[in-house]
Amino acid sequence: MSHKVLSFDLGGTKVAAGIVNSTGKVLEELRVPVSVHQGKQAVLQQLYLLGQKFLKQHREINRIGIASAGPLDPEKGELLEPTNFAGQGKPWGKVPLTHWMRKNLNCQVYLENDAAAAALAEHWVGSGKKYKNMMVLTLGTGLGTGILVNGKLLRSGRNLHPEAGHMVIRLGDQSAPCGCGNLGCAEAYLSGKNFEQRARIRLGRSDLINKDIANLARRGHPEALALFEEYSELMSIAVHNFVRLFNPEILIFTGSFANTADLFLKNTEKKLKKLLARQQTVMKAIPKLTVSKLKNNSGLIGGAYIALHHPLHSVERSQVK
């Protein structure tokens, strides 16, 4: 097997592809807007063309890892009606992604949820190296959750991935429609995409992007600051629920919206301390909250990890030295 692999990070806004070596270093990388609005076949064609471009230059590579937004089945290599991928008004349904990629690029292909891949990357070469119990929240188009418990990647029933971002935190909130079809999911408030949409409505500015909203808050704009105050409150509620379920020692924020952490992280921690005050009296219940240092490459590095180490059952048994 080559000591380099081709990795993809597929989300609802962008697709990244790159060459990653066996120490977790990204050697080459290309990011482009994902063609979700043109439909499923357009996105598959994007993956194929990006893969072909890299494989022509690196003919020794024989493994590909894909970190993708879900839901998905990593063992079967299938996307399962991914929440944020509906294009042209048409749902994707079940997509045998690894089979399609293997057939067209003539490599072994492995699929993992993007947040799970990010958690593996953080445990491998990031801020989670010293922790057996950790959680990653990816703040992008969706709210991804990747969890390691006692050194092992956590799966839910039927070998699927825990979609904890779809935990409802405000039941029936008409102002918070989620891509999954429900109202009031954590993702409907806490993903970068949904924060931006809610902020545009509240500020009456359809031209604003998250970078603009964050800069307004940093300059003391009262309504922008109120948006991040609400975000901190809702994030503390979500994290409280995650702590009660998974007891992570560290929680790492990644994804493009994590760049605004200076506006919500300390306040989230302050509110979380109140929510977990009683539990804190008997154990260290509050996890360390931090932002990823992998420069938004955790998905790409995680995709490489699964390609290098598949099948993956225990992170501890599979550590790269």
N, C-alpha and C positions, 0 to 999 in steps of 0.2 A: 504494500500500500504506500502511496505517495505521502510525504510529510507535509504536503500542501493540499488543501481542498477548496472547492468552489462553494461559496455560501450565499444564500439569499435571505433577505429580511423583507417580507411581504406584508404591507399594511394597507389600510384603506386610503391613504394619501400618497404614499411613496413606495417604491420598491428599490432596495439597495442590493447590489451584487458585488462580490469581491473575493479576492484570494486571501486565505488566512492560513498561517503555518501552524505547526504543532505546538508552538508556545503561546498561541493566542494572539499573535501579531497580525494586524491587517496590512497586507503588503500592497494591495491595489484595491481600489473601490470606485464604484460608480453608482450614483443615486439619480433616479428620474421620477417624475410624477407618475403614479400608477394609473392605468387606463380603465379604471373601474366603470366609469360612465359610458364606455364604449362596449361593455359587456364582457362576459367570461372568456370568450375566445380571444379577445384583444389582449387580455391580461396574460393568458397562456402564451400567446405569441411574443409578448414582451419578455417573459421569462426565458423563452427559447432563444430569442435573439441576443439577450444579454449573456446567457450561458454560452452560446456558440462563440460570441466575441472573445470571452475569456479562455475557453477551451482551445481555441485555435492558437492562442499564445502560450498555453500551458498544457501541452499534449500528454504530459505524464500524469495529470490528474484523473483519477477514476472514481472519486466520491463527491457527492453533492449533498449539502445539508440545507434544508429550507425551514426557516422560522417564520410562521405565518399567523396572522390573526385568525381566531377560531369562530365558532366551534370546529373541531377537527378530531379525527381518530389517528393518533400517531402510529399505531401498530399497523393499521390497514393503509396508511398513507393517503387518507381521504379528507377533503374539506367537507364539512357538513352544514350546508346553508350558512356560510359565514355572515355574521351580523351586519358588518359594515361594507359588504362587497356587492350589494344589489346595484346593478347598472341597467340603464335603459328601462327601468321599472320591472326588470325581470330578476327573480331570485335565482341563485346559482344552483340550488339543490345539492346533490352529492357529486363531488368531483374527485375522481381517482388520480390525484395530482402526481404522486410518486411514479405510478405506472406510466402516465403520459410523459413525464420528464425523462424517465429511464428509456422509454422507447425512442424518444426524439433526440436525446443527447448521449445515449449509449454509455451511461455511467450508473453506478449504484446511487440511489437517491433516498434520503431519509427526511422525514417530516416531523416537526415539533411545533407546539404552540409557541408563539413569539414571546410571551411572558415567561413561560417555562424555560425557553432557550436563554432569555435574559438572566434568569435566576442561575442557570448553570454557568453562564459566562461570568457572572459576579462571583460565584463560588470558586471558579477556576482561576481567574486573573484579576478580579475586581475587589470591591469593598467587602465581599462576603467570604473571603478566603479562610478566615479564622472561625467561622460560625457553622454549626451543624443545623441550626434552626434559623431560617431566614425567609424573607418574603420580598419580592420585587413587585412594584406597581409601575406599569408602563402607562404614561400619560400622553396619549397621542390621539388618534382618531377614536379609539376606544379606551377603556380602562382595563388593562390586562393584569392578571394576578398569577405570579409564579411562586411556588412555595416549596421549600425544602424542610422536611421534618426528620430529625435525627439522622441527618446526612443523606436522606433519600428524597428524590423528586416525588412530590405528592400527586397521585392520580385520584380521580373520583371513581364512582362506579362505572362498570363496563369499559374500564381502561381509558375513559375520557379525561379531559382536563377540567379542573374546578373553575367554573365561570363565576368566580366570586364577585366580579364587577357588576353582575346582574342581581345582586342582593338588593331588595327594595328597601330604601331608607325613608321615603316619603310616599306612602301609599296614595295612589290616585291623583298625584300632582299633575294637573293639566299643563302646567308650564314646563314639564320635564318629560317629554316623550323620548323613549329610548329606541334605538335601532332594532332591538329585539321584539318590539311591539308592545311593551308594557310602559307604564308610567312610574316615574320616581325611582328608577334604579340608580345605584351609585354612579354608574357610567354616564347617566343622563345629566349629572351635575359636574363630575370630576374629570372626564376626558377633556383634552385640550380642545377638541372640535366642539363639544357641547358647551364648554365654558364660553368659547368665542361666540357661539350663536346666542346664548343667553345674554351675554354682555352687549351684543349689538342691539338687541331688543330693549334692554334696560337703558342704554345710553342713546338710543335713537340714531345710531350710526351704522349703516349697513356696510360701510367701507372699511371698518376697523378689523385688524387682525390681532392676534394675541400679543404680539410684540408691541403694538400701539397701545393696547389696553394696559399692559404692564408698565410702559413708560409713563402713561397718564397717572397711574397709581404712584409711581416713584416720584412724580412731581407734586404729589399731594392732592390730586383730583378726588374730591370727596366721594363721588358715585363709583369711581373705579376702585377706590379703597374699600368701599362697602361691598363690592363684588368679591374682593379677595377675603374680606372678613367672613362673608357667607361661605366662601369656598373652604376656608380654614375650619369653620364649624362643621360642615358636612364631611370634610375629610376626616376630622377627628372622630365623628360618629362611625364612618366606614372602618377606620383603623381600629377603633375600639372593638367592633364586631369581629374583625380579622384576628385581633389579639385573643379574644375569647375562644375563637375556633382553633387557631393554629399556634399560638404562643411563640412567635418569632423573637429571636434575640436582637435582630437588626431588620429594619425595613428600608429598602433602597428604592428611591424614585428615579425613574429613567424616562426616556421619551422627550420629545421636543418641549412639552409644557413644563417639564422639570426645570427649564431655564428660568422660570418665574419663582422658584422656591424661596428666594429672598423675601417674597411677599406673602408667603403662607406657611412656611415650615415652622418657624418659632411659635407662631400663634396656634398652629395645629397641635404642637407638642404641649403647649400650655393648657389647651382645652382637654387634651387626652389625659393629662395628669389628673384632672378633676374627675373624668369619667372612670378612671382606674384607681382612684385613691384608696379604696378599701382593699382591693387586691394587692396593691403596692405595699401594704403593711406586712404581708407575710411572704412576699417573693418579689423579685425584680420583674414586675409585670410589663413595664413600659419599655418597648424596644428602642434601640438607637435609631433615630430617623436621620437619614443622610441621602445625598444626591449621588448618583453614579458618577464615577470618574472615567468611564469608558467612552466619553465623548459621543454619546448616542450610537455607539457601535455594539451595544450589548446583544442586540438581536443577531447581528451579523456574526459576532464571535460565538454566540450560543449555537447558531446554525452549524458553524464549523465544528463545535464540540461534539454535537450529536453525530456528525459524519465521521469524525475521528474515533469515536468511542461506542458506536452502536454495536450490539444492543446495550442500552443503558438501564441498569436496575439500581445500582448504588453509586452515588457520586464518590464515596470514599474508596471503593474498589477500583475506580476508573481514573483517579487523579493522574494528570500529566505531571511528570517530574521535571 
